[in-house]
Amino acid sequence: MTETQTGIAHPAVIDLFGVDQKTGEILLVMNESRPWDGSHEQLHEMQEKFNAYASFILDGEMTEAHPELVGRKARIELRCQHVPNEEALGLLQAIHDQLE
């Protein structure tokens, strides 16, 4: 049996997918267990993972695979074991601003 690699270093994998029982929103979670080191590589990985999740939602793959979710709002969350550094927070803010 092989173990699926998760986390922002693996953009092709959805780390957690479900429905928030309080809001009814579709929840897609990105996990990051590594400390934020400020590297461009780690920031690029986070951007790539976000892009993959957004594509899964916006290109219709999600509702094609799960037609019962048509019409629901979706939310992408980043869950970290360590507080993101300034560069990571800046990228998260830029992503948030693009979605507003």
C-alpha positions as CSV (number, residue, x, y, z in Angstrom):
1,M,0.0,0.0,0.0
2,T,1.4,3.4,-0.9
3,E,0.8,6.5,1.2
4,T,-0.5,9.6,-0.7
5,Q,1.8,12.6,-0.2
6,T,-0.1,15.7,1.0
7,G,0.7,19.3,1.8
8,I,1.5,22.3,-0.3
9,A,4.5,20.5,-1.8
10,H,2.1,18.3,-3.6
11,P,-0.3,20.5,-5.7
12,A,-2.0,17.6,-7.5
13,V,-3.4,16.3,-4.2
14,I,-6.4,17.7,-2.4
15,D,-5.4,17.4,1.3
16,L,-9.0,17.5,2.7
17,F,-12.3,17.9,1.0
18,G,-15.7,18.0,2.6
19,V,-18.7,20.1,3.5
20,D,-18.7,22.5,6.5
21,Q,-21.6,21.4,8.6
22,K,-22.2,24.8,10.1
23,T,-22.2,26.8,6.8
24,G,-23.0,24.2,4.2
25,E,-20.0,25.5,2.2
26,I,-17.7,23.1,0.4
27,L,-14.3,23.1,2.2
28,L,-11.0,22.4,0.5
29,V,-8.0,22.4,2.9
30,M,-4.4,22.8,2.1
31,N,-2.0,21.6,4.8
32,E,1.5,22.9,5.6
33,S,3.4,21.1,8.3
34,R,6.8,22.6,7.6
35,P,8.0,25.8,9.2
36,W,7.7,28.9,6.9
37,D,11.3,29.5,5.8
38,G,10.7,32.5,3.5
39,S,11.9,30.6,0.5
40,H,10.6,31.4,-2.9
41,E,10.1,27.6,-3.4
42,Q,7.7,27.3,-0.5
43,L,5.7,30.4,-1.7
44,H,5.6,29.0,-5.2
45,E,4.3,25.6,-3.9
46,M,1.6,27.4,-2.0
47,Q,0.6,29.4,-5.1
48,E,0.6,26.2,-7.3
49,K,-1.5,24.4,-4.7
50,F,-4.0,27.2,-4.6
51,N,-4.2,27.4,-8.4
52,A,-4.9,23.7,-8.5
53,Y,-7.7,24.0,-6.0
54,A,-9.2,27.0,-7.7
55,S,-9.1,25.2,-11.1
56,F,-10.8,22.2,-9.5
57,I,-13.6,24.4,-8.4
58,L,-13.9,26.9,-11.3
59,D,-13.3,24.5,-14.2
60,G,-16.2,22.3,-13.1
61,E,-14.2,19.2,-12.1
62,M,-15.5,19.3,-8.6
63,T,-19.2,19.4,-9.5
64,E,-18.7,16.9,-12.3
65,A,-17.3,14.5,-9.8
66,H,-19.8,15.5,-7.1
67,P,-23.0,16.8,-8.8
68,E,-24.7,17.0,-5.4
69,L,-22.5,20.0,-4.7
70,V,-23.8,22.2,-7.6
71,G,-24.8,25.6,-6.4
72,R,-22.9,25.5,-3.1
73,K,-20.2,28.1,-2.2
74,A,-16.7,26.8,-1.8
75,R,-14.0,27.9,0.6
76,I,-10.2,27.1,0.4
77,E,-8.4,27.1,3.7
78,L,-4.7,26.9,4.5
79,R,-4.0,25.0,7.8
80,C,-0.5,25.4,9.2
81,Q,1.4,23.9,12.1
82,H,3.5,27.0,12.2
83,V,2.5,30.7,11.9
84,P,3.1,31.9,8.3
85,N,5.9,34.4,7.9
86,E,5.5,37.9,6.4
87,E,6.1,36.7,2.8
88,A,3.5,34.0,3.1
89,L,1.0,36.3,4.7
90,G,1.6,38.8,1.9
91,L,0.9,36.1,-0.7
92,L,-2.2,35.0,1.1
93,Q,-3.5,38.6,1.2
94,A,-2.8,39.0,-2.5
95,I,-4.7,35.8,-3.3
96,H,-7.6,37.0,-1.1
97,D,-7.7,40.4,-2.8
98,Q,-7.9,38.8,-6.2
99,L,-10.9,36.8,-5.2
100,E,-12.8,39.8,-3.8
